[in-house]
Amino acid sequence: LVSEKSRERMWSPKPKSPDYGYGFGLRGTPGNRTVGHTGGFPGINSALEIHLDTGFTVAAMSNYDRGAMPIVDKINELIRRLE
């Protein structure tokens, strides 16, 4: 649905914000890049992380404030063990 050129732009740092692309947070190092986005409101929380270099995608949704992040953190720990 989204072209490769558009994906690369979304995942490229903004000139004044190197840790944020066009809709996605950016982190990692070459060979271990992750892009994603989190959000929430009282009583809900979600997180999406796409591991660009390994092919893993982590998505978690919760009906608790900040409930998704502990799940994402644990899955990311397991992914790191596979690398």
PDB file of N, CA, C and O in Angstrom:
ATOM      1  N   LEU A   1       0.801  -1.207   0.000  1.00  0.00           N
ATOM      2  CA  LEU A   1       0.000   0.000   0.000  1.00  0.00           C
ATOM      3  C   LEU A   1       0.839   1.264   0.000  1.00  0.00           C
ATOM      4  O   LEU A   1       0.410   2.302  -0.504  1.00  0.00           O
ATOM      5  N   VAL A   2       2.030   1.177   0.563  1.00  0.00           N
ATOM      6  CA  VAL A   2       2.919   2.335   0.635  1.00  0.00           C
ATOM      7  C   VAL A   2       4.200   1.989  -0.133  1.00  0.00           C
ATOM      8  O   VAL A   2       4.802   0.939   0.094  1.00  0.00           O
ATOM      9  N   SER A   3       4.600   2.856  -1.018  1.00  0.00           N
ATOM     10  CA  SER A   3       5.792   2.575  -1.828  1.00  0.00           C
ATOM     11  C   SER A   3       7.060   2.553  -0.969  1.00  0.00           C
ATOM     12  O   SER A   3       7.101   3.120   0.123  1.00  0.00           O
ATOM     13  N   GLU A   4       8.081   1.890  -1.487  1.00  0.00           N
ATOM     14  CA  GLU A   4       9.360   1.840  -0.771  1.00  0.00           C
ATOM     15  C   GLU A   4       9.926   3.244  -0.572  1.00  0.00           C
ATOM     16  O   GLU A   4      10.480   3.541   0.487  1.00  0.00           O
ATOM     17  N   LYS A   5       9.795   4.101  -1.568  1.00  0.00           N
ATOM     18  CA  LYS A   5      10.282   5.473  -1.455  1.00  0.00           C
ATOM     19  C   LYS A   5       9.563   6.219  -0.327  1.00  0.00           C
ATOM     20  O   LYS A   5      10.195   6.951   0.435  1.00  0.00           O
ATOM     21  N   SER A   6       8.249   6.034  -0.222  1.00  0.00           N
ATOM     22  CA  SER A   6       7.481   6.690   0.847  1.00  0.00           C
ATOM     23  C   SER A   6       7.865   6.141   2.206  1.00  0.00           C
ATOM     24  O   SER A   6       7.968   6.901   3.169  1.00  0.00           O
ATOM     25  N   ARG A   7       8.082   4.823   2.307  1.00  0.00           N
ATOM     26  CA  ARG A   7       8.503   4.236   3.582  1.00  0.00           C
ATOM     27  C   ARG A   7       9.842   4.798   4.016  1.00  0.00           C
ATOM     28  O   ARG A   7      10.018   5.162   5.178  1.00  0.00           O
ATOM     29  N   GLU A   8      10.779   4.870   3.099  1.00  0.00           N
ATOM     30  CA  GLU A   8      12.096   5.415   3.451  1.00  0.00           C
ATOM     31  C   GLU A   8      11.989   6.860   3.931  1.00  0.00           C
ATOM     32  O   GLU A   8      12.714   7.267   4.839  1.00  0.00           O
ATOM     33  N   ARG A   9      11.103   7.627   3.337  1.00  0.00           N
ATOM     34  CA  ARG A   9      10.917   9.017   3.774  1.00  0.00           C
ATOM     35  C   ARG A   9      10.324   9.054   5.188  1.00  0.00           C
ATOM     36  O   ARG A   9      10.766   9.842   6.025  1.00  0.00           O
ATOM     37  N   MET A  10       9.322   8.202   5.455  1.00  0.00           N
ATOM     38  CA  MET A  10       8.719   8.163   6.790  1.00  0.00           C
ATOM     39  C   MET A  10       9.759   7.818   7.846  1.00  0.00           C
ATOM     40  O   MET A  10       9.692   8.288   8.982  1.00  0.00           O
ATOM     41  N   TRP A  11      10.717   6.992   7.456  1.00  0.00           N
ATOM     42  CA  TRP A  11      11.709   6.500   8.399  1.00  0.00           C
ATOM     43  C   TRP A  11      13.002   7.296   8.371  1.00  0.00           C
ATOM     44  O   TRP A  11      14.000   6.871   8.955  1.00  0.00           O
ATOM     45  N   SER A  12      13.003   8.446   7.700  1.00  0.00           N
ATOM     46  CA  SER A  12      14.182   9.311   7.646  1.00  0.00           C
ATOM     47  C   SER A  12      14.041  10.426   8.674  1.00  0.00           C
ATOM     48  O   SER A  12      12.943  10.950   8.862  1.00  0.00           O
ATOM     49  N   PRO A  13      15.126  10.797   9.341  1.00  0.00           N
ATOM     50  CA  PRO A  13      15.046  11.842  10.358  1.00  0.00           C
ATOM     51  C   PRO A  13      14.690  13.201   9.757  1.00  0.00           C
ATOM     52  O   PRO A  13      15.122  13.554   8.660  1.00  0.00           O
ATOM     53  N   LYS A  14      13.896  13.941  10.508  1.00  0.00           N
ATOM     54  CA  LYS A  14      13.612  15.322  10.119  1.00  0.00           C
ATOM     55  C   LYS A  14      14.858  16.159  10.373  1.00  0.00           C
ATOM     56  O   LYS A  14      15.624  15.854  11.287  1.00  0.00           O
ATOM     57  N   PRO A  15      15.076  17.201   9.589  1.00  0.00           N
ATOM     58  CA  PRO A  15      16.298  18.006   9.768  1.00  0.00           C
ATOM     59  C   PRO A  15      16.499  18.540  11.184  1.00  0.00           C
ATOM     60  O   PRO A  15      17.626  18.559  11.678  1.00  0.00           O
ATOM     61  N   LYS A  16      15.441  18.969  11.837  1.00  0.00           N
ATOM     62  CA  LYS A  16      15.587  19.554  13.178  1.00  0.00           C
ATOM     63  C   LYS A  16      15.271  18.563  14.290  1.00  0.00           C
ATOM     64  O   LYS A  16      15.298  18.924  15.467  1.00  0.00           O
ATOM     65  N   SER A  17      14.973  17.325  13.934  1.00  0.00           N
ATOM     66  CA  SER A  17      14.604  16.331  14.931  1.00  0.00           C
ATOM     67  C   SER A  17      15.158  14.962  14.539  1.00  0.00           C
ATOM     68  O   SER A  17      14.429  14.144  13.978  1.00  0.00           O
ATOM     69  N   PRO A  18      16.432  14.702  14.823  1.00  0.00           N
ATOM     70  CA  PRO A  18      17.068  13.474  14.347  1.00  0.00           C
ATOM     71  C   PRO A  18      16.495  12.177  14.915  1.00  0.00           C
ATOM     72  O   PRO A  18      16.724  11.109  14.349  1.00  0.00           O
ATOM     73  N   ASP A  19      15.758  12.248  16.018  1.00  0.00           N
ATOM     74  CA  ASP A  19      15.170  11.044  16.606  1.00  0.00           C
ATOM     75  C   ASP A  19      13.729  10.828  16.178  1.00  0.00           C
ATOM     76  O   ASP A  19      13.057   9.927  16.680  1.00  0.00           O
ATOM     77  N   TYR A  20      13.246  11.657  15.245  1.00  0.00           N
ATOM     78  CA  TYR A  20      11.864  11.524  14.812  1.00  0.00           C
ATOM     79  C   TYR A  20      11.785  11.710  13.308  1.00  0.00           C
ATOM     80  O   TYR A  20      12.305  12.683  12.763  1.00  0.00           O
ATOM     81  N   GLY A  21      11.130  10.769  12.644  1.00  0.00           N
ATOM     82  CA  GLY A  21      10.931  10.852  11.200  1.00  0.00           C
ATOM     83  C   GLY A  21       9.588  11.495  10.910  1.00  0.00           C
ATOM     84  O   GLY A  21       9.082  12.291  11.701  1.00  0.00           O
ATOM     85  N   TYR A  22       9.037  11.154   9.805  1.00  0.00           N
ATOM     86  CA  TYR A  22       7.751  11.709   9.386  1.00  0.00           C
ATOM     87  C   TYR A  22       6.638  10.766   9.831  1.00  0.00           C
ATOM     88  O   TYR A  22       6.045  10.058   9.017  1.00  0.00           O
ATOM     89  N   GLY A  23       6.366  10.769  11.133  1.00  0.00           N
ATOM     90  CA  GLY A  23       5.328   9.935  11.712  1.00  0.00           C
ATOM     91  C   GLY A  23       5.837   8.794  12.566  1.00  0.00           C
ATOM     92  O   GLY A  23       5.041   8.103  13.202  1.00  0.00           O
ATOM     93  N   PHE A  24       7.142   8.578  12.598  1.00  0.00           N
ATOM     94  CA  PHE A  24       7.713   7.472  13.348  1.00  0.00           C
ATOM     95  C   PHE A  24       8.897   7.934  14.180  1.00  0.00           C
ATOM     96  O   PHE A  24       9.703   8.752  13.736  1.00  0.00           O
ATOM     97  N   GLY A  25       8.994   7.397  15.399  1.00  0.00           N
ATOM     98  CA  GLY A  25      10.195   7.596  16.192  1.00  0.00           C
ATOM     99  C   GLY A  25      11.289   6.712  15.631  1.00  0.00           C
ATOM    100  O   GLY A  25      11.013   5.623  15.127  1.00  0.00           O
ATOM    101  N   LEU A  26      12.534   7.171  15.715  1.00  0.00           N
ATOM    102  CA  LEU A  26      13.672   6.456  15.148  1.00  0.00           C
ATOM    103  C   LEU A  26      14.690   6.171  16.232  1.00  0.00           C
ATOM    104  O   LEU A  26      14.965   7.024  17.076  1.00  0.00           O
ATOM    105  N   ARG A  27      15.253   4.963  16.210  1.00  0.00           N
ATOM    106  CA  ARG A  27      16.346   4.672  17.132  1.00  0.00           C
ATOM    107  C   ARG A  27      17.149   3.497  16.608  1.00  0.00           C
ATOM    108  O   ARG A  27      16.741   2.801  15.678  1.00  0.00           O
ATOM    109  N   GLY A  28      18.268   3.302  17.211  1.00  0.00           N
ATOM    110  CA  GLY A  28      19.125   2.199  16.823  1.00  0.00           C
ATOM    111  C   GLY A  28      20.364   2.664  16.098  1.00  0.00           C
ATOM    112  O   GLY A  28      20.660   3.856  16.017  1.00  0.00           O
ATOM    113  N   THR A  29      21.072   1.699  15.580  1.00  0.00           N
ATOM    114  CA  THR A  29      22.315   1.933  14.865  1.00  0.00           C
ATOM    115  C   THR A  29      22.231   1.206  13.526  1.00  0.00           C
ATOM    116  O   THR A  29      21.365   0.350  13.350  1.00  0.00           O
ATOM    117  N   PRO A  30      23.111   1.528  12.579  1.00  0.00           N
ATOM    118  CA  PRO A  30      23.084   0.787  11.312  1.00  0.00           C
ATOM    119  C   PRO A  30      23.157  -0.721  11.566  1.00  0.00           C
ATOM    120  O   PRO A  30      24.012  -1.194  12.315  1.00  0.00           O
ATOM    121  N   GLY A  31      22.269  -1.448  10.947  1.00  0.00           N
ATOM    122  CA  GLY A  31      22.180  -2.885  11.164  1.00  0.00           C
ATOM    123  C   GLY A  31      21.230  -3.273  12.272  1.00  0.00           C
ATOM    124  O   GLY A  31      20.908  -4.451  12.428  1.00  0.00           O
ATOM    125  N   ASN A  32      20.772  -2.297  13.048  1.00  0.00           N
ATOM    126  CA  ASN A  32      19.848  -2.556  14.158  1.00  0.00           C
ATOM    127  C   ASN A  32      18.888  -1.378  14.308  1.00  0.00           C
ATOM    128  O   ASN A  32      18.741  -0.821  15.395  1.00  0.00           O
ATOM    129  N   ARG A  33      18.243  -1.009  13.213  1.00  0.00           N
ATOM    130  CA  ARG A  33      17.346   0.151  13.214  1.00  0.00           C
ATOM    131  C   ARG A  33      15.922  -0.263  13.599  1.00  0.00           C
ATOM    132  O   ARG A  33      15.424  -1.308  13.182  1.00  0.00           O
ATOM    133  N   THR A  34      15.288   0.587  14.403  1.00  0.00           N
ATOM    134  CA  THR A  34      13.902   0.375  14.806  1.00  0.00           C
ATOM    135  C   THR A  34      13.133   1.672  14.596  1.00  0.00           C
ATOM    136  O   THR A  34      13.609   2.755  14.936  1.00  0.00           O
ATOM    137  N   VAL A  35      11.935   1.546  14.030  1.00  0.00           N
ATOM    138  CA  VAL A  35      11.038   2.684  13.899  1.00  0.00           C
ATOM    139  C   VAL A  35       9.730   2.311  14.564  1.00  0.00           C
ATOM    140  O   VAL A  35       9.385   1.132  14.642  1.00  0.00           O
ATOM    141  N   GLY A  36       9.002   3.298  15.042  1.00  0.00           N
ATOM    142  CA  GLY A  36       7.739   2.973  15.680  1.00  0.00           C
ATOM    143  C   GLY A  36       7.003   4.197  16.166  1.00  0.00           C
ATOM    144  O   GLY A  36       7.397   5.339  15.933  1.00  0.00           O
ATOM    145  N   HIS A  37       5.914   3.905  16.851  1.00  0.00           N
ATOM    146  CA  HIS A  37       5.088   4.974  17.387  1.00  0.00           C
ATOM    147  C   HIS A  37       4.306   4.419  18.566  1.00  0.00           C
ATOM    148  O   HIS A  37       3.852   3.275  18.543  1.00  0.00           O
ATOM    149  N   THR A  38       4.155   5.236  19.586  1.00  0.00           N
ATOM    150  CA  THR A  38       3.362   4.860  20.753  1.00  0.00           C
ATOM    151  C   THR A  38       2.278   5.900  20.963  1.00  0.00           C
ATOM    152  O   THR A  38       2.357   7.011  20.438  1.00  0.00           O
ATOM    153  N   GLY A  39       1.286   5.537  21.720  1.00  0.00           N
ATOM    154  CA  GLY A  39       0.234   6.499  22.031  1.00  0.00           C
ATOM    155  C   GLY A  39      -0.640   5.978  23.145  1.00  0.00           C
ATOM    156  O   GLY A  39      -0.594   4.803  23.509  1.00  0.00           O
ATOM    157  N   GLY A  40      -1.432   6.875  23.671  1.00  0.00           N
ATOM    158  CA  GLY A  40      -2.316   6.458  24.744  1.00  0.00           C
ATOM    159  C   GLY A  40      -3.193   7.585  25.225  1.00  0.00           C
ATOM    160  O   GLY A  40      -3.089   8.731  24.787  1.00  0.00           O
ATOM    161  N   PHE A  41      -4.040   7.223  26.121  1.00  0.00           N
ATOM    162  CA  PHE A  41      -5.016   8.106  26.735  1.00  0.00           C
ATOM    163  C   PHE A  41      -5.362   7.421  28.043  1.00  0.00           C
ATOM    164  O   PHE A  41      -5.115   6.221  28.164  1.00  0.00           O
ATOM    165  N   PRO A  42      -5.912   8.100  29.017  1.00  0.00           N
ATOM    166  CA  PRO A  42      -6.249   7.400  30.256  1.00  0.00           C
ATOM    167  C   PRO A  42      -7.074   6.136  29.981  1.00  0.00           C
ATOM    168  O   PRO A  42      -8.177   6.202  29.439  1.00  0.00           O
ATOM    169  N   GLY A  43      -6.521   5.005  30.362  1.00  0.00           N
ATOM    170  CA  GLY A  43      -7.207   3.734  30.202  1.00  0.00           C
ATOM    171  C   GLY A  43      -6.842   2.957  28.955  1.00  0.00           C
ATOM    172  O   GLY A  43      -7.305   1.828  28.794  1.00  0.00           O
ATOM    173  N   ILE A  44      -6.034   3.508  28.067  1.00  0.00           N
ATOM    174  CA  ILE A  44      -5.594   2.775  26.874  1.00  0.00           C
ATOM    175  C   ILE A  44      -4.154   3.133  26.545  1.00  0.00           C
ATOM    176  O   ILE A  44      -3.668   4.201  26.915  1.00  0.00           O
ATOM    177  N   ASN A  45      -3.480   2.230  25.849  1.00  0.00           N
ATOM    178  CA  ASN A  45      -2.098   2.459  25.465  1.00  0.00           C
ATOM    179  C   ASN A  45      -1.757   1.489  24.340  1.00  0.00           C
ATOM    180  O   ASN A  45      -2.233   0.354  24.325  1.00  0.00           O
ATOM    181  N   SER A  46      -0.931   1.941  23.401  1.00  0.00           N
ATOM    182  CA  SER A  46      -0.496   1.058  22.327  1.00  0.00           C
ATOM    183  C   SER A  46       0.928   1.406  21.916  1.00  0.00           C
ATOM    184  O   SER A  46       1.423   2.504  22.169  1.00  0.00           O
ATOM    185  N   ALA A  47       1.562   0.442  21.279  1.00  0.00           N
ATOM    186  CA  ALA A  47       2.926   0.642  20.802  1.00  0.00           C
ATOM    187  C   ALA A  47       3.145  -0.213  19.565  1.00  0.00           C
ATOM    188  O   ALA A  47       2.687  -1.353  19.489  1.00  0.00           O
ATOM    189  N   LEU A  48       3.848   0.354  18.605  1.00  0.00           N
ATOM    190  CA  LEU A  48       4.234  -0.351  17.386  1.00  0.00           C
ATOM    191  C   LEU A  48       5.726  -0.143  17.191  1.00  0.00           C
ATOM    192  O   LEU A  48       6.200   0.992  17.220  1.00  0.00           O
ATOM    193  N   GLU A  49       6.467  -1.216  16.995  1.00  0.00           N
ATOM    194  CA  GLU A  49       7.895  -1.121  16.702  1.00  0.00           C
ATOM    195  C   GLU A  49       8.194  -2.044  15.535  1.00  0.00           C
ATOM    196  O   GLU A  49       7.816  -3.215  15.539  1.00  0.00           O
ATOM    197  N   ILE A  50       8.878  -1.502  14.534  1.00  0.00           N
ATOM    198  CA  ILE A  50       9.265  -2.260  13.352  1.00  0.00           C
ATOM    199  C   ILE A  50      10.778  -2.327  13.340  1.00  0.00           C
ATOM    200  O   ILE A  50      11.449  -1.298  13.254  1.00  0.00           O
ATOM    201  N   HIS A  51      11.311  -3.516  13.425  1.00  0.00           N
ATOM    202  CA  HIS A  51      12.756  -3.733  13.406  1.00  0.00           C
ATOM    203  C   HIS A  51      13.148  -3.886  11.935  1.00  0.00           C
ATOM    204  O   HIS A  51      13.012  -4.962  11.353  1.00  0.00           O
ATOM    205  N   LEU A  52      13.628  -2.808  11.356  1.00  0.00           N
ATOM    206  CA  LEU A  52      13.854  -2.755   9.913  1.00  0.00           C
ATOM    207  C   LEU A  52      14.871  -3.768   9.412  1.00  0.00           C
ATOM    208  O   LEU A  52      14.728  -4.283   8.303  1.00  0.00           O
ATOM    209  N   ASP A  53      15.878  -4.059  10.192  1.00  0.00           N
ATOM    210  CA  ASP A  53      16.961  -4.903   9.714  1.00  0.00           C
ATOM    211  C   ASP A  53      16.785  -6.382  10.033  1.00  0.00           C
ATOM    212  O   ASP A  53      17.497  -7.220   9.480  1.00  0.00           O
ATOM    213  N   THR A  54      15.849  -6.715  10.915  1.00  0.00           N
ATOM    214  CA  THR A  54      15.641  -8.124  11.252  1.00  0.00           C
ATOM    215  C   THR A  54      14.302  -8.653  10.751  1.00  0.00           C
ATOM    216  O   THR A  54      14.093  -9.864  10.688  1.00  0.00           O
ATOM    217  N   GLY A  55      13.391  -7.739  10.395  1.00  0.00           N
ATOM    218  CA  GLY A  55      12.095  -8.170   9.881  1.00  0.00           C
ATOM    219  C   GLY A  55      11.033  -8.391  10.950  1.00  0.00           C
ATOM    220  O   GLY A  55       9.906  -8.762  10.624  1.00  0.00           O
ATOM    221  N   PHE A  56      11.365  -8.172  12.209  1.00  0.00           N
ATOM    222  CA  PHE A  56      10.378  -8.342  13.274  1.00  0.00           C
ATOM    223  C   PHE A  56       9.510  -7.093  13.396  1.00  0.00           C
ATOM    224  O   PHE A  56       9.989  -5.972  13.221  1.00  0.00           O
ATOM    225  N   THR A  57       8.239  -7.298  13.696  1.00  0.00           N
ATOM    226  CA  THR A  57       7.315  -6.216  14.002  1.00  0.00           C
ATOM    227  C   THR A  57       6.631  -6.551  15.318  1.00  0.00           C
ATOM    228  O   THR A  57       6.137  -7.662  15.508  1.00  0.00           O
ATOM    229  N   VAL A  58       6.606  -5.584  16.223  1.00  0.00           N
ATOM    230  CA  VAL A  58       5.983  -5.774  17.534  1.00  0.00           C
ATOM    231  C   VAL A  58       4.835  -4.774  17.660  1.00  0.00           C
ATOM    232  O   VAL A  58       5.031  -3.570  17.496  1.00  0.00           O
ATOM    233  N   ALA A  59       3.649  -5.277  17.950  1.00  0.00           N
ATOM    234  CA  ALA A  59       2.488  -4.416  18.172  1.00  0.00           C
ATOM    235  C   ALA A  59       1.805  -4.878  19.451  1.00  0.00           C
ATOM    236  O   ALA A  59       1.540  -6.067  19.628  1.00  0.00           O
ATOM    237  N   ALA A  60       1.524  -3.940  20.332  1.00  0.00           N
ATOM    238  CA  ALA A  60       0.859  -4.266  21.592  1.00  0.00           C
ATOM    239  C   ALA A  60      -0.178  -3.196  21.903  1.00  0.00           C
ATOM    240  O   ALA A  60       0.055  -2.004  21.704  1.00  0.00           O
ATOM    241  N   MET A  61      -1.319  -3.647  22.391  1.00  0.00           N
ATOM    242  CA  MET A  61      -2.396  -2.742  22.796  1.00  0.00           C
ATOM    243  C   MET A  61      -2.845  -3.134  24.192  1.00  0.00           C
ATOM    244  O   MET A  61      -2.856  -4.314  24.542  1.00  0.00           O
ATOM    245  N   SER A  62      -3.214  -2.141  24.984  1.00  0.00           N
ATOM    246  CA  SER A  62      -3.571  -2.407  26.365  1.00  0.00           C
ATOM    247  C   SER A  62      -4.747  -1.533  26.790  1.00  0.00           C
ATOM    248  O   SER A  62      -4.918  -0.414  26.306  1.00  0.00           O
ATOM    249  N   ASN A  63      -5.533  -2.054  27.683  1.00  0.00           N
ATOM    250  CA  ASN A  63      -6.616  -1.282  28.287  1.00  0.00           C
ATOM    251  C   ASN A  63      -6.190  -0.694  29.629  1.00  0.00           C
ATOM    252  O   ASN A  63      -7.024  -0.396  30.483  1.00  0.00           O
ATOM    253  N   TYR A  64      -4.882  -0.532  29.799  1.00  0.00           N
ATOM    254  CA  TYR A  64      -4.327   0.077  30.998  1.00  0.00           C
ATOM    255  C   TYR A  64      -3.386   1.208  30.584  1.00  0.00           C
ATOM    256  O   TYR A  64      -2.751   1.140  29.531  1.00  0.00           O
ATOM    257  N   ASP A  65      -3.300   2.240  31.412  1.00  0.00           N
ATOM    258  CA  ASP A  65      -2.327   3.301  31.158  1.00  0.00           C
ATOM    259  C   ASP A  65      -0.929   2.689  31.095  1.00  0.00           C
ATOM    260  O   ASP A  65      -0.539   1.950  32.000  1.00  0.00           O
ATOM    261  N   ARG A  66      -0.178   2.985  30.049  1.00  0.00           N
ATOM    262  CA  ARG A  66       1.207   2.520  29.878  1.00  0.00           C
ATOM    263  C   ARG A  66       1.345   1.006  29.957  1.00  0.00           C
ATOM    264  O   ARG A  66       2.426   0.509  30.273  1.00  0.00           O
ATOM    265  N   GLY A  67       0.295   0.272  29.682  1.00  0.00           N
ATOM    266  CA  GLY A  67       0.333  -1.193  29.789  1.00  0.00           C
ATOM    267  C   GLY A  67       1.028  -1.887  28.643  1.00  0.00           C
ATOM    268  O   GLY A  67       1.479  -3.021  28.803  1.00  0.00           O
ATOM    269  N   ALA A  68       1.134  -1.243  27.484  1.00  0.00           N
ATOM    270  CA  ALA A  68       1.740  -1.893  26.325  1.00  0.00           C
ATOM    271  C   ALA A  68       3.263  -1.941  26.413  1.00  0.00           C
ATOM    272  O   ALA A  68       3.869  -2.908  25.950  1.00  0.00           O
ATOM    273  N   MET A  69       3.882  -0.946  26.980  1.00  0.00           N
ATOM    274  CA  MET A  69       5.341  -0.850  26.942  1.00  0.00           C
ATOM    275  C   MET A  69       6.063  -1.992  27.661  1.00  0.00           C
ATOM    276  O   MET A  69       7.073  -2.459  27.134  1.00  0.00           O
ATOM    277  N   PRO A  70       5.623  -2.469  28.815  1.00  0.00           N
ATOM    278  CA  PRO A  70       6.325  -3.617  29.414  1.00  0.00           C
ATOM    279  C   PRO A  70       6.289  -4.847  28.500  1.00  0.00           C
ATOM    280  O   PRO A  70       7.245  -5.622  28.469  1.00  0.00           O
ATOM    281  N   ILE A  71       5.208  -5.026  27.769  1.00  0.00           N
ATOM    282  CA  ILE A  71       5.106  -6.151  26.839  1.00  0.00           C
ATOM    283  C   ILE A  71       6.095  -5.971  25.694  1.00  0.00           C
ATOM    284  O   ILE A  71       6.825  -6.897  25.341  1.00  0.00           O
ATOM    285  N   VAL A  72       6.113  -4.768  25.116  1.00  0.00           N
ATOM    286  CA  VAL A  72       7.034  -4.474  24.014  1.00  0.00           C
ATOM    287  C   VAL A  72       8.482  -4.611  24.479  1.00  0.00           C
ATOM    288  O   VAL A  72       9.313  -5.161  23.756  1.00  0.00           O
ATOM    289  N   ASP A  73       8.789  -4.123  25.659  1.00  0.00           N
ATOM    290  CA  ASP A  73      10.153  -4.228  26.184  1.00  0.00           C
ATOM    291  C   ASP A  73      10.583  -5.691  26.314  1.00  0.00           C
ATOM    292  O   ASP A  73      11.710  -6.038  25.961  1.00  0.00           O
ATOM    293  N   LYS A  74       9.694  -6.545  26.818  1.00  0.00           N
ATOM    294  CA  LYS A  74      10.017  -7.969  26.980  1.00  0.00           C
ATOM    295  C   LYS A  74      10.203  -8.638  25.622  1.00  0.00           C
ATOM    296  O   LYS A  74      11.134  -9.424  25.449  1.00  0.00           O
ATOM    297  N   ILE A  75       9.334  -8.341  24.656  1.00  0.00           N
ATOM    298  CA  ILE A  75       9.483  -8.926  23.322  1.00  0.00           C
ATOM    299  C   ILE A  75      10.788  -8.455  22.687  1.00  0.00           C
ATOM    300  O   ILE A  75      11.494  -9.251  22.067  1.00  0.00           O
ATOM    301  N   ASN A  76      11.116  -7.174  22.832  1.00  0.00           N
ATOM    302  CA  ASN A  76      12.373  -6.661  22.279  1.00  0.00           C
ATOM    303  C   ASN A  76      13.577  -7.353  22.909  1.00  0.00           C
ATOM    304  O   ASN A  76      14.569  -7.612  22.227  1.00  0.00           O
ATOM    305  N   GLU A  77      13.498  -7.654  24.207  1.00  0.00           N
ATOM    306  CA  GLU A  77      14.576  -8.389  24.867  1.00  0.00           C
ATOM    307  C   GLU A  77      14.745  -9.760  24.231  1.00  0.00           C
ATOM    308  O   GLU A  77      15.870 -10.204  24.001  1.00  0.00           O
ATOM    309  N   LEU A  78      13.632 -10.434  23.945  1.00  0.00           N
ATOM    310  CA  LEU A  78      13.688 -11.751  23.304  1.00  0.00           C
ATOM    311  C   LEU A  78      14.245 -11.655  21.883  1.00  0.00           C
ATOM    312  O   LEU A  78      15.004 -12.525  21.456  1.00  0.00           O
ATOM    313  N   ILE A  79      13.878 -10.616  21.159  1.00  0.00           N
ATOM    314  CA  ILE A  79      14.402 -10.417  19.806  1.00  0.00           C
ATOM    315  C   ILE A  79      15.904 -10.207  19.844  1.00  0.00           C
ATOM    316  O   ILE A  79      16.630 -10.767  19.022  1.00  0.00           O
ATOM    317  N   ARG A  80      16.382  -9.403  20.794  1.00  0.00           N
ATOM    318  CA  ARG A  80      17.830  -9.172  20.911  1.00  0.00           C
ATOM    319  C   ARG A  80      18.606 -10.461  21.153  1.00  0.00           C
ATOM    320  O   ARG A  80      19.738 -10.608  20.692  1.00  0.00           O
ATOM    321  N   ARG A  81      17.995 -11.390  21.875  1.00  0.00           N
ATOM    322  CA  ARG A  81      18.660 -12.672  22.144  1.00  0.00           C
ATOM    323  C   ARG A  81      18.816 -13.495  20.863  1.00  0.00           C
ATOM    324  O   ARG A  81      19.730 -14.313  20.757  1.00  0.00           O
ATOM    325  N   LEU A  82      17.931 -13.280  19.899  1.00  0.00           N
ATOM    326  CA  LEU A  82      17.999 -14.018  18.633  1.00  0.00           C
ATOM    327  C   LEU A  82      19.043 -13.459  17.683  1.00  0.00           C
ATOM    328  O   LEU A  82      19.505 -14.161  16.783  1.00  0.00           O
ATOM    329  N   GLU A  83      19.416 -12.206  17.875  1.00  0.00           N
ATOM    330  CA  GLU A  83      20.326 -11.556  16.945  1.00  0.00           C
ATOM    331  C   GLU A  83      21.746 -12.027  17.112  1.00  0.00           C
ATOM    332  O   GLU A  83      22.637 -11.569  16.397  1.00  0.00           O
TER     333      GLU A  83
END
